[in-house]
Amino acid sequence: MPENSYTGEHYDVTSSGVNDQGNSYDHRVSESGAHSYHYSNSDGSYYYQNSDGSTYYNSGDGYSTYTSSSGHTTQNYGSK
């Protein structure tokens, strides 16, 4: 069972696929029962949508943004 590198929880992938733009996605259920979605895009970026309403986006080239469930956004402009 894969492990979430952020929370340390293991999760099961319950469904996955590829959309019309060639981006892959999967639905994950963690040990605690939380549901989330992970999207890997053909441009190298990826995105998480978490069960608590928070989101995380990484452009793949040094930019990332995290938005908490309360709406607070943190951006990082680090290098790749």
C-alpha positions in Angstrom: 0.0 0.0 0.0 1.5 3.4 -1.0 2.3 6.0 1.6 1.5 9.7 1.6 4.9 11.4 2.0 3.3 14.4 3.7 1.0 12.7 6.3 2.8 9.3 6.5 -0.6 7.6 6.1 -1.0 4.6 3.7 -3.7 4.8 1.1 -5.5 2.7 -1.5 -6.1 3.9 -5.1 -9.7 3.1 -5.7 -10.0 4.4 -9.3 -7.8 6.0 -11.9 -7.8 7.1 -15.5 -6.6 9.5 -18.2 -8.6 12.4 -19.4 -8.9 13.8 -22.9 -5.9 16.1 -22.4 -3.7 13.2 -21.5 -3.6 14.0 -17.8 -3.8 11.1 -15.3 -5.8 11.1 -12.2 -6.6 8.9 -9.3 -8.9 8.7 -6.3 -7.3 7.8 -3.0 -8.6 6.6 0.3 -6.3 6.8 3.3 -6.1 4.6 6.4 -8.2 7.1 8.3 -10.9 7.0 5.6 -10.2 10.4 4.1 -10.8 10.7 0.3 -8.5 12.7 -2.0 -7.8 13.2 -5.7 -4.4 13.4 -7.3 -3.9 14.7 -10.8 -0.7 14.4 -12.8 -0.6 16.6 -15.8 1.2 16.1 -19.1 3.1 19.4 -18.7 4.8 18.0 -15.5 2.6 19.7 -13.0 0.5 18.0 -10.4 -2.5 18.8 -8.1 -4.0 17.4 -5.0 -7.6 17.9 -3.8 -8.0 16.8 -0.2 -11.0 15.6 1.7 -10.8 18.6 4.0 -11.2 21.0 1.1 -7.5 22.0 0.9 -5.6 21.9 -2.4 -2.0 21.7 -3.4 -0.6 22.6 -6.9 3.0 22.1 -8.1 3.9 23.5 -11.5 6.9 21.1 -11.9 9.2 24.0 -12.5 9.6 25.6 -9.1 6.2 27.2 -8.3 3.8 25.7 -5.8 0.7 26.8 -4.0 -1.2 25.4 -1.0 -4.7 26.5 -0.1 -6.0 25.4 3.3 -9.6 24.4 3.9 -10.2 27.9 5.4 -9.0 29.6 2.3 -5.5 30.7 3.4 -3.0 30.4 0.5 0.7 29.9 0.7 2.9 30.2 -2.4 6.4 29.1 -3.0 8.6 30.4 -5.9 11.6 28.1 -5.2 13.8 26.7 -8.0 13.2 23.3 -9.6 
